[in-house]
Amino acid sequence: MSTKQKIILRNYRDGDSERKIARELKVNRTSVRWYLQEYKRAREKLFSCDTTDEVLLEDLVKPPTYNSEDRDKKKYTEEND
């Protein structure tokens, strides 16, 4: 089971807070919040249209994506160590 799935289950099934989940799974609290919001959006999308449960399941198991377009490019130098 992926970390993302563990986070969602612990929040919805067990009722654990974001802070508790982050502390026990050793994950950044911002990441926990992001995964839960992403799951909530998928649930709303599922209930708002005539799609199947596959949409929700795909969002549960897909790996996280990161947008790195806005990041500054940094060149590695020995000063960075």
N, C-alpha and C positions, 0 to 999 in steps of 0.2 A: 504494500500500500504506500502510495507516495505521501510526502509531507503535506501536500496540498489537500489530499483526501483526509488525512488525519486531522488537519485543522478544521475542515468543514464538519466532519463528524463530531469532533469534540465540542464544537460550538453549538451545533443544532441538536445533537443527540444527548450530550452530557450537560449542556448549558454552561460550559466553561467560558470564562471571560477571555478577551483578547490577550490581556496581560498574563494570565495564568498559562494559556496555551503557549505564548511566546517564551515564557520562562522555562517551562517544562520540556518543550521541544527544541529549545535553544535556537529560536528563529527570531529575527527582528520583528518587533510589534507592528511596524509599518507593513511588512510582508503579510502578516496575519490579517491585518485589516484589508489589504488589497485583495487577498484570496477570498475573503468573506464577501466583500463588495462585488467582486466578479461573479461569485456564485449567486448572490442575490439578484444581480442583473439578469443572469441566465434564467433564474426561476421566474422573474417577471416577464421575460420574453416568452417563456414556455406557456405561462398562463394567459398571456395577452393575445396569442394567436393560435392557429390550428396546427401547430407543429407537434411532433411526437416527442416522447421522452428521450429520444436519441440526442436531441439538441442539448439537453441538460447533462446527459451522460458524457457527451463529448467534451463539454466544458469542465467536467470534473476530472477527467483523465488526461487532458492535454497538458503538456509542460508549460510553465510560465513563459511569457514572451517579454522581451525588454526592448524598448525603443532607444537606440543609442544615437539617433540623428542629431540631437541637440547637445551632445557632449562635446567638450573641447578636446581636440586631439593633442595628446601629450607625447613628447618624444622621450624615450627612456635614456637617462644619463646616470652616471655614477652618483651624482648629487641627489637623485631621487631616493637612493637607499637610505 
